[in-house]
Amino acid sequence: MANITLYEIYMLLNQPEPLWLAGLDLSGAYLRYADLSEASLYRADLSRANLKNANLFKANLRKANLSGANLNGADLREADLREITLNVQTSLHYANLEKAVYTPRTNWPAGFDPQAAGMITYG
C-alpha cells in the first residue's frame, strides 16, 4: 500500500456509498467482508488484497489489477470485470460472478470457466 494508509481505508469504508476508489493503490490491503458494492475501483491496484467475502456487487473493477487477490466467497454479481489483470494466484473459489461482465481477452486462472460461472461476455 503505497499511497493510502490503513486509517484512510477505514475512513473511506465508513463513508456514504458509493465509494470512489478509482486508481488507488490498495495492494495487499485487508478488505475482508468490506462493503464495496457499486464502488468505483477503476484502475485500482488490488494485487494481493484480501477481498474474501467482500461485497463487490455492481462494482466497477474495469482495468483493476487483481493479481494474487483473494476473492474467495466475494460477491461479484454484475461487477464490471472488463480488462482486469489476474494471475494463477488469484483465487475465485465460491465467488458469485453471476452477470459480471468480462472481455474475451481476460486471462482466467487455470480451470476457471467464466460462462459456467454465469458471466457475460462484453465485446
C-alpha positions as CSV (number, residue, x, y, z in Angstrom):
1,M,0.0,0.0,0.0
2,A,1.9,3.0,-1.2
3,N,-0.5,5.9,-1.3
4,I,-3.2,5.2,1.2
5,T,-3.0,4.4,4.9
6,L,-5.0,1.9,6.9
7,Y,-6.8,4.8,8.6
8,E,-7.7,6.3,5.3
9,I,-9.1,2.9,4.1
10,Y,-11.1,2.7,7.3
11,M,-12.5,6.2,6.8
12,L,-13.3,5.5,3.1
13,L,-15.2,2.3,4.0
14,N,-17.3,4.2,6.5
15,Q,-18.4,7.0,4.2
16,P,-21.8,7.2,2.4
17,E,-21.9,4.9,-0.6
18,P,-20.9,4.5,-3.4
19,L,-17.2,4.7,-2.8
20,W,-14.8,6.3,-5.3
21,L,-11.6,4.4,-5.1
22,A,-10.5,4.7,-8.7
23,G,-6.8,4.5,-9.4
24,L,-5.8,3.9,-5.7
25,D,-3.0,1.6,-4.7
26,L,-4.7,-0.9,-2.4
27,S,-2.2,-3.7,-3.0
28,G,-2.0,-6.0,0.0
29,A,-5.0,-4.3,1.7
30,Y,-7.1,-6.3,4.1
31,L,-10.6,-5.8,2.8
32,R,-12.2,-9.0,4.0
33,Y,-16.0,-8.6,4.4
34,A,-15.8,-5.0,3.2
35,D,-18.9,-3.5,1.6
36,L,-17.6,-2.2,-1.8
37,S,-20.9,-2.5,-3.6
38,E,-21.2,-0.1,-6.5
39,A,-17.8,1.3,-5.7
40,S,-15.6,2.6,-8.5
41,L,-12.3,0.7,-8.4
42,Y,-11.4,1.6,-12.0
43,R,-7.7,1.0,-12.5
44,A,-7.2,0.4,-8.8
45,D,-4.3,-1.8,-7.7
46,L,-5.8,-4.6,-5.6
47,S,-2.9,-7.1,-6.2
48,R,-2.5,-9.5,-3.2
49,A,-5.5,-7.8,-1.5
50,N,-7.6,-9.9,0.8
51,L,-11.2,-9.5,-0.5
52,K,-12.5,-12.7,0.9
53,N,-16.3,-12.5,1.3
54,A,-16.2,-8.8,0.2
55,N,-19.4,-7.3,-1.3
56,L,-18.4,-6.1,-4.8
57,F,-21.9,-6.2,-6.2
58,K,-22.1,-3.9,-9.2
59,A,-18.6,-2.6,-8.5
60,N,-16.6,-1.1,-11.4
61,L,-13.3,-3.1,-11.4
62,R,-12.5,-2.3,-15.0
63,K,-8.8,-2.3,-15.7
64,A,-8.1,-3.1,-12.0
65,N,-5.1,-5.3,-11.0
66,L,-6.4,-8.3,-9.1
67,S,-3.2,-10.4,-9.4
68,G,-2.9,-12.6,-6.4
69,A,-6.0,-11.2,-4.8
70,N,-8.1,-13.5,-2.6
71,L,-11.7,-13.3,-3.9
72,N,-12.9,-16.4,-2.1
73,G,-16.6,-16.0,-1.4
74,A,-16.7,-12.4,-2.8
75,D,-20.0,-11.2,-4.3
76,L,-19.0,-10.0,-7.8
77,R,-22.6,-10.2,-9.2
78,E,-23.0,-7.6,-12.0
79,A,-19.5,-6.3,-11.5
80,D,-17.6,-4.8,-14.4
81,L,-14.5,-7.0,-14.8
82,R,-13.5,-5.9,-18.3
83,E,-9.8,-5.7,-18.9
84,I,-8.9,-6.8,-15.3
85,T,-5.5,-8.3,-14.6
86,L,-5.4,-11.7,-12.9
87,N,-2.9,-14.4,-12.5
88,V,-2.8,-18.0,-11.4
89,Q,-2.6,-17.0,-7.7
90,T,-5.9,-15.1,-7.9
91,S,-8.4,-17.1,-6.0
92,L,-12.1,-17.1,-7.2
93,H,-13.3,-20.1,-5.1
94,Y,-17.0,-19.7,-4.2
95,A,-17.1,-16.1,-5.7
96,N,-20.5,-15.2,-7.0
97,L,-19.8,-13.9,-10.5
98,E,-23.4,-14.0,-11.9
99,K,-23.9,-11.4,-14.7
100,A,-20.4,-10.0,-14.1
101,V,-19.0,-8.5,-17.3
102,Y,-15.7,-9.6,-18.9
103,T,-13.9,-9.5,-22.2
104,P,-12.7,-12.4,-24.3
105,R,-9.1,-11.2,-23.7
106,T,-9.3,-11.8,-20.0
107,N,-6.8,-14.5,-18.8
108,W,-8.6,-16.5,-16.1
109,P,-6.8,-18.8,-13.6
110,A,-6.3,-22.3,-14.8
111,G,-9.5,-24.3,-14.9
112,F,-11.8,-21.4,-14.5
113,D,-14.8,-21.2,-16.9
114,P,-16.5,-17.7,-16.9
115,Q,-19.5,-18.9,-18.8
116,A,-20.2,-21.7,-16.3
117,A,-19.9,-19.0,-13.6
118,G,-22.8,-17.1,-15.2
119,M,-20.7,-14.3,-16.5
120,I,-21.5,-12.1,-19.5
121,T,-19.0,-11.5,-22.4
122,Y,-18.6,-7.9,-23.5
123,G,-17.1,-7.3,-26.9
